[in-house]
Amino acid sequence: MSVRKKFRELLAAPGLTLMPGAYDALSARIIEAQGFEAMIAGSYAAIGSMLAQPDSGQCNMRDYADHYARICAAVDIPVYVDGDTGFGGVNNARQMVRAFEAAGVAGFFVSDQTFPNRCGYLPGKQVIPAAEMVQKLKAAVDARRDRDLLIIARTDAIAPEGFEPALARAAAYHEAGADVTFVEAPTSLEQMAEIPRRLPWPQILNIVMGGRTPELPNAKVKELGFAGVIYANVALQAAVLGMQAALGELKRQGHMGDAAKLVVDFSERQRLVMKHEYDALERKYADKS
């Protein structure tokens, strides 16, 4: 089964798909090794890891396509990615779909924010007219070659317009051809419950540690009716904490000593980068003469 078919099946199934976020190929490999069935690669983690900057639309479509291609190549599970605002108008959205499809993604979401896009939990967001977003989605649907490529429409309208307009936008985006919708940043349990009840097709919930949406146990999120929940930045934030701890000890002591327990050992690093498989390939193709 292709990763795209698998992703469609996961979000259509009665259960809840838990998707942590990868910020590079190695973090993606670790997510897969921990037993997750799918993952997200988002723009906040991408820009944070590639540029050490906040997510304010600094990367272009080709930057993202290359970044996502490396992540997809590292794992065998579905990778769902951030399509920003579609990077412009309908023709830009078409180009994005073709580039992301070639990169191997299982699905992507497009936001109805104005350009430059910013993280959904940052202040100052604005949204384009719903009709303009509908045009982009129709262009994206027409552009995909693989019908299993999942198109997800995200609305950021709660903050600038309110909860009811956000739901109306999500409904219009589904009618335009989006397979799944994603109402960003609900601020209460009541709003979270209303989303799947009022929008009876697969819905994605985004949890940001320290963000506006309450974190609930997975059983409760499933009970509310969501198809998937994403923790787009948990790997990046965990990595930052781990690096700060290990490097802080190295700076303080001048050597690692007992603090070596803060880093994985060399053999684990070799396992994660599949050193034994590359050694086997070298032996296989070695000149036996």
N, C-alpha and C positions, 0 to 999 in steps of 0.2 A: 504494500500500500504506500502511495506517495505521502510525503509529509503534509501536503496540502489536503489530501483526502482525510488524513488522520486528524488534522486540525479542525476540519469541518465536523467530523464525527465527535470529537471531544466537546465542542461547543454546542452540538445538537443533543448530546446525551443528557440524561436526567441529573447527573452529578455536577459538581463544581470543579472547574479546572483552575488550579493554582499556578500562577506564572510569575516567577521572579524575573528581575531584569538583569541582562548581561551588559557589561560595558566594553568588553573586548572578547576575543576568541577564547582566551584561557578561562575567563569567568564563565563563559558559556559552557566550556567543557566541565567545569566544576559543578555547575547547575545540573547538567545532564547526569553526571556521576552521582549526584545526591538523589537521583530517582524521580525528578520532576518530569512531567509528560510534555511540557511545552514551556516556552519562555518568551519574554518580550525584550526587544532592544530599543530603548527609547532615546529621544534627542537630548534630554537632560544628562543622562549618563554618557552619551556619546560626546557631547560638547565638553562636559566636565573632564572626561578622561583624555580626549584628544587635544583640547585647548586650555584646560584648567580655567574655564570661563563659565559664567552662568548661561542658561539657555535663553538666548534672545535672538535666535535666527541667524547665527554667524555662519553656519555650514550650508553649503549648497547641495543640490540633489546628488551630484556625482560624489561628493564627499561621503554622503550617507550611503549611497549604493556600494561604494568600495568597502566602507566600514561593515555594512550588513553582509556583504559577500564573504568577508573573512570569518564572521561569526557563524554564518550558515555552513560554511565549509568545515568548521571544526566539530560539528555535532550532527546527530541523526534524528533529533526530535524537532518538531515545528518551532520556527522562530517567527514571531509576529512583531512587526516593526512600526516605527513612527514615520508617517509621511508628511509631518509638519502641516503646512497649509496647502499642500499640492504644489508648492514652489512657484505659484503664479496663477495664470488663467487656465482655460481648458486645455490648451496645447501643452502647457507645462505639466499639467496633471497626466496627460497621456504619456509624455516622455517619462515621467516618474514611474508610472505603472510598468512600462516596458523595461526600464532599468532595474527596478526592484524585482520584477519577475525573473529577469536574467540572473540576478544576484542569488536567487534561490529561496526567497522569503515565502513563508506559508500564508501570510496575510499582512495587511497594513491598515493603519487608520489615517484618515485625513481630518483635520480640524477646521472648524468654521471661523477661526480667529482671523483677524487682519494680519497682514505681514508688517513687521517681523513677528513671527510666532514667539510666544514666551511660555515658560513652564505654566501648567494649568493652575498652580498654587501661588503664582506670583501676582501681585496687584497690578492694576492698570490694563487688564485685558480688554480688548474690543473685538466684536464679531462683525463679519461681513453680512450683507443681506442674505436671508435664507435662500432666495431664488438664485443667487450667484453660487452658493454652495451646491445647490441641486444641479446646476449646470456642470460643475466640476465632477460631481459623482457620476453623472450620466456619461461624461467623457471617459472617466476611469473605467466604468463598466464596459464600455465599448472597446477600450484599449487592451484589456487583458486577453491574452491568447489562451491561457489555461483557465477554464471555467471553475476549477477548484480553488483558484487563488481567492482568498477571502478579503472582501472589501468592507471595512468597518468605518462608519461615520461617527466622528466625535463632535459633540457640541460643547462649547465653553460658555454658553449663554446664561448660565445661572447667575454668575457674578454681575455682568453688565445689564441683563434684561429681566432676570427673575426665573423662578422654577417653572412656571406654566409655559412661558415662551420657549424654554429649553426643551420641554417635552414635545411641544408642537413642532419644533425644528427636527427633533429626532424622528418623529413620525413622517415628516416630509422627506427626510433623507432615506428612510427605509423604502418609501414609495418610489423614490428615484432609483433604487437598485442596490442600496447598501445591504449586505447580508446580515450585518450585526450593527447595533448602535451602542454608543458609549457617551452617557451623560456625565460630564466631568464635574467633580467637586460638589456633590450633594453635601449638605452641612448638618443633617440630622437623620436619625433613624427613620423618622416619618417620611422624609424625602426619599431615602434609600428604598423603603418599602413600596413607594408609589411608582418607581421607575419600572420594574418588571410587571407590576400589576396593570399599569396603563399602556405599556409598550410590550405586547405579548409575542416577542421574538427574542432571540438571544441578546443578552445585555452584558456589558463588561463593567466591572467596578474597579476603580483605581484607588489604592491605598498608599499614601505617602506618609512616612513616619514624621510626625510633627505637622501634618497637613490638616485640612479642614474636615475631611470625611472621617467619621468615627471608625476605628478599627474594631471589627466584630469577629468572633470565632467563625471558622469556616462553616460549621454546621448551621449557624444563623444566617450567613450570607446565602448559603444554598437554600435554606428555608424561605428566604425572601424571594428567591426565583432567579438569581443571577446565574449566567452560564460560566463566567470566568471572572477571576479576581487577579489583578496584577499588583506586584510590589516592584515597581520599575527601578527603584534606586537602592534596594536593600543590599545588593552585592557591592555596589560602589561605596555605600556608606560604611558597610562592614569592613571593606578593604582599607578605607581611609583610617578607621579606628585601629585596625591591626597594624598598619604601617606606622602610625603615630606612636603606638605603644612600643613596637620593636625598635624603631629608630631612636625614640627617646631614651631607651635603655642603653643603646649603643653609644649615643652621645654622652650620657651621664657617666657610664662606666669606662668607656674607651675600648670595650670588648663586649661580647655577648654574654659569656659565662652562663650563669643560671638562667638568664633571660632567653637562652636558645629555645626554650619551650614555647616562645612566642612565635616561632617560625616553623614551617614544615621542614622536615629533614630532606636531604638531597635526593634520597630514593623516591620520596613521594613526588617531588617536583619532576623527576625523570618519568615517573609513571603517568603523571597528568599530561606531559607533552609526548607521551607514547614513544619514548626513546627506544624501547625494545623492538617496536615495529619497524622503526627506521633502520635500526641495526640489522634486522632480519632482511630488509630489502637490499641493503648494501651487500650482505652475504649472498643473496639470491643472484644479484647481477654482477658479482665479482668475476674477474677474468680468471678462470680456472687453469689457464695454460701456465 
